[in-house]
Amino acid sequence: MSYGGTLFTSKNPLELVRASYNAVPLKDLYQIVLFQRMDRLAHRWSHRLEAEAVACKYGEAAKRPKDSPKPAMQPSPPSEPLEWNRITPQHLFPAIKRIRELFDTSAWKCSTLTQKYCYAVLHPKEVSPSSVAPYKDAFAMYREIIGPAADKRFNDLCLLGTSPALFKAFFDALLKGLEVEVRNEFDQLLEIGRANAEALNTHPVEWAKTHLQILIRAEESGIRRWIKEVCDKQDLLTDSATGGDPEELIFWKAWRSPRLIHMEPSGNTAYDHATEWTREDEPLTQKLLDSLSRRFIQFLEIHLDQIVGDAYVNLAKNQKTPAVPKPETQHRPVRAVTQAPPPPTTLSGLGFVRRDPESSQPLLDFPAYYPNHLQPRTSVVIGEAVKKFPVQTQILDLLKCVVSGLTPDFSAAVREKTLRPDLALSAMANLIHSLSVYNSARQSDTFRLEQGARKSDEWLEFSKKMAAGGSMMTGPAKTAEPSKQGPGGATQRSAPATGGRQAVGAKGSGPDRKKPGRSPKIDQSFVLYAGTLWQGAISGSDTQVSDDHLRKIASALDTAGHLPPSAHLEGKYAQELRAYNSRNSNSKTGPIKTWSQLISLGDKDHLRGMRRLLSRCAKRLNDGHPLSGN
């Protein structure tokens, strides 16, 4: 390869790294992009060199004459996994290279997205909201991809509000994203292996597993780099940061771990807010990096083993697996095949064992923000539906039964104004999605079940009931009713100048004279999220929320991306915060752009405005009405 007029022809990859460092100007933007991938490349190259060195020693020992003196210690055969090109037929090279490129690209996207967002959450004062906005939108889609269970786990950790909890939330999210990619690439490799089974020396499932093991183990150095980059930012543009040493630029050996990565819930050390950013020494830093990266790889390999087991089961159930000839039987003469008709396929008697379909599964937990007062009744309806439709081949009927069984309860909640119609539709949709996920093996099955449930007559009837409940709550009859109480009625509306008192009464009662209400300006997702956090904080504290709880709520709002605070505070509190930001836009303190900054500043008026906003969100969430604008 050539770069900057220099041709790299060295066979030693580490020499190539050093040559690229010396050949490219340090200020060059292209070098920054190059060095972002250097750690992963150096890790893979070094492992390959070590494996080839061991293999070379083993080969030299095998060539030594038998009568020559034997060395004290014989070199052992290489224990490293085979390189992908050694287990792949040559005609499959283009396809396997493409799959490896797809996996590397997907892993890089998962790593970059979670790393950028996690760094912004852990360092809110160092990152502007505008620079995080693209990652916020992408991360919302990412959370849908990793599934509802992983998303709920992420939310639960973020609600704790501590730096170790936020670190673990994004660390686990990265793991779940790579698990999805492992399954996707395994499915493609398995299809290729089954289509070319005769050219392989092993079973297609094991062949696909070996390829994924090579890809997974190559990610270990990337995980170590991810841990460093979510905690700190390496300065790539100054010579003082690296001392001119390319290995320091690549491996970042001078980095020291903060204590937060081994505090609860990320580790076993008790959480201490005062020392969470205290740095550890070099031996403990390496031990922590080794432990976290190896545990990450182990979890990925455990997930791969589960995928492999499912693949064997599906092959055994669905169709005949292509036979792979064993090495010792490849050259045996082929038996003549008889021309007799095939035996009957219908079997009877005790020799045929039928495998029962999977049983229907209830929910282990309700979806996020599912109405609390409907959860007991929902558990009863789902339990009865599971008994009525006990196998997963009847899941669509089970979903319809759940929708029809809960329609009266949701209608009553909407009619009694304990639940808004739009939130009722959303809660039922989330419930159907969760049941579909728990009772389907593939994502395509989940989508098919949800579509089938939404096309059913039961869902249509449920939607009609919710629409009727909404019109009963906000219909025009109630808004027109006060006009009948005023004297004059329509006469007052057509002739407003009929006297001082009467004109005032007509202005307050007539629909044409009534001042239109202000349309809500605050995002309803903020009302739902902030109100839920406030309700959880006051549930066990007699409506008195401590500063510690308020700090956790602020961290959760920052993580969810409800920024800046000046866009959500109301009335004079919003005006005062905007005035403060305007005064300090160029000062050392700087403007307040996150809720955590607002808490750390400790201004009583700002805190009072935040408490008032959260309390109103919780109240409006209970009443089923949105907040008005500022």
Secondary structure as UniProt FT lines:
FT   STRAND          2..3
FT   TURN            4..5
FT   STRAND          6..7
FT   HELIX           13..23
FT   TURN            26..27
FT   HELIX           29..36
FT   HELIX           38..63
FT   TURN            66..67
FT   HELIX           84..86
FT   HELIX           90..92
FT   HELIX           93..122
FT   TURN            124..126
FT   HELIX           129..146
FT   HELIX           148..160
FT   HELIX           163..195
FT   HELIX           197..199
FT   HELIX           204..217
FT   TURN            218..219
FT   HELIX           220..231
FT   HELIX           239..242
FT   TURN            243..244
FT   HELIX           246..251
FT   TURN            253..254
FT   HELIX           259..262
FT   TURN            264..266
FT   HELIX           273..275
FT   TURN            276..277
FT   HELIX           282..318
FT   HELIX           327..329
FT   TURN            330..331
FT   TURN            350..351
FT   TURN            368..369
FT   HELIX           372..374
FT   HELIX           375..388
FT   HELIX           392..394
FT   HELIX           395..415
FT   TURN            416..417
FT   HELIX           421..438
FT   HELIX           443..454
FT   HELIX           457..474
FT   HELIX           476..480
FT   HELIX           481..484
FT   TURN            487..489
FT   HELIX           490..494
FT   HELIX           500..509
FT   TURN            511..513
FT   HELIX           524..538
FT   TURN            539..543
FT   HELIX           547..560
FT   HELIX           565..567
FT   HELIX           571..583
FT   TURN            584..586
FT   HELIX           595..601
FT   HELIX           604..623
//
